[in-house]
Amino acid sequence: MVARVIPVDPFDLVVFGATGDLARRKILPSLFRRFADGQMPPEARVIGAARSPLSPAEFRAHAAEALAEYLDGVPPDPASMAAFLERLDYVALDAGDAAGWQTLAGRLRDDVVQAHYFSVAPALFADLAAGLDRHGLNRPETRVVVEKPFGHDLGSARALNAMLAQHFDEGQVYRIDHYLGKETVQNLMAVRFANILFEPLWNARFVDHVQITVAETVGVDGRGSYYDDAGAMRDMVQNHLMQLLCLIAMEPPHRFDPDAVRDEKLKVIRALDPVQPGDIVRGQYGAGNGAKGFAEEVGNPGTRTESYVALKVGVSSWRWKGTPFYLRTGKRLRARASEIAVTFRDPPHSIFGEEAPWRANVLVIRLQPDEGMTLRVMIKEPGPGGMRLKDVALDMSFAEALGEGVHIPDAYERLIMDVIRGNQTLFMRGDEVEAAWAWTDPVIAGWSERGDRPHPYDPGSSGPEDALMLMHRDGRRWREIR
């Protein structure tokens, strides 16, 4: 099966911070894959911009090394690689240096889409935005891509949005959350809104609870100072898990349109109940299995920052009132897994008798690894001797369903091309970011005021024991991380 590829218009994409880690690991490999699949037109160009005093040829060599290291799967065709590298240019630019901006302005074309990717620390966003304005590079159709974190709290998020609003219209700003670009996340919307099968059941009457899990086996991986300041709540729940919750809980938009979709997501965030102290469990991994503990990795022996958080969330809407959403995320856990599990209620009456084994129907949407969906249903176990029930999985792996040789695009591949198309559906809007922080800030302030310490947990486990009790007291259990 050959995936359908729709070419985009010719463009100039400027990647600020082009020599940094994100550009090496994600942006450049994603652009190459889109080029190799024929989605980038011959006129498209990618212009790297950073403080490193590289020539264009040296930047191409840098890009070739990044592609060799971070392209997964079959090595790229040498001809495709050479053709892609020809489309790369480079400008040495310091945000406060007029000469670099003038050089960049001379490289950009007026007759193509212009997009600027801020792949830099948030502290540089204001300087780059002002530089684009000051040097005539901010046209009405100009697009800017802003990486997370979108602030550290509500106040800083508002300040960031206000700064962006000084230079750009909201329609020019693309706040990128790579989780929204994952193929499975987009398929969640297709499953909900392109099939009549689930929508009549997608409410508190039929759904017992929803679990959203993002588990990682790695530690802070050299991001110690950042993570000790942010923690799992700011780094993962406020954005990634919040977005997944919104897609599960949102009402059907009137059409698949950027603002229509984001309007419905915003309604979900504003309907979230305040989280009670007893509905939160924070954890911090210790040392073990030859690995350092969190405190040692971040270089702060007395840190109270969480590397794990689990919480029970309610949505006060007509559709979801009474159905809890359980969210958990953590580092140094047993397995790497990201999934959404929608557990349906039991039938009101069993015609097979009380002694018949019973398991609830569960729809599991797997984001990683092995992207796909599983629906667990009850059937009769084959053989004579009465009606014996057994639950089985109706399993769909994207790799198997789409056939061998079909590349499932990385989230950045989709999102960068959506920027070029001018499609903001999968990007966060400013009021959405602020609403998420308005809900998150009181949760963090609460445990800070109480002086709560994270519960320790062993690396390679499923998290702190108290997280199990969060579910057990409601008569439920977390799905096993594996």
Secondary structure, 3 states (H helix, E strand, C coil): CCCCCCCCCCEEEEEECCCCHHHHHHHHHHHHHHHHCCCCCCCCEEEEEECCCCCHHHHHHHHHHHHHHHCCCCCCCHHHHHHHHHCEEEEECCCCCHHHHHHHHHHCCCCCEEEEEECCCHHHHHHHHHHHHHCCCCCCCCEEEEECCCCCCHHHHHHHHHHHHHHCCHHHEEEECHHHHCHHHHHHHHHHHCCCCCHHHCCCCCEEEEEEEEECCCCCCCCHHHHHHHHHHHHHHHHHHHHHHHHHHCCCCCCCCHHHHHHHHHHHHHCECCCCHHHEEEEEECCECCECCHHHHHCCCCCCCCCEEEEEECECCCCCCCCCEEEEEECCECCCEEEEEEEECCCCCCCCCCCCCCCCCEEEEEEECCCEEEEEEEEECCCCCCCCEEEEEEEEEHHHHHCCCCCCCCHHHHHHHHHHHCCCCCCECHHHHHHHHHHHHHHHHHHHHHCCCCEEECCCECCCHHHHHHHHCCCCCCCCCC
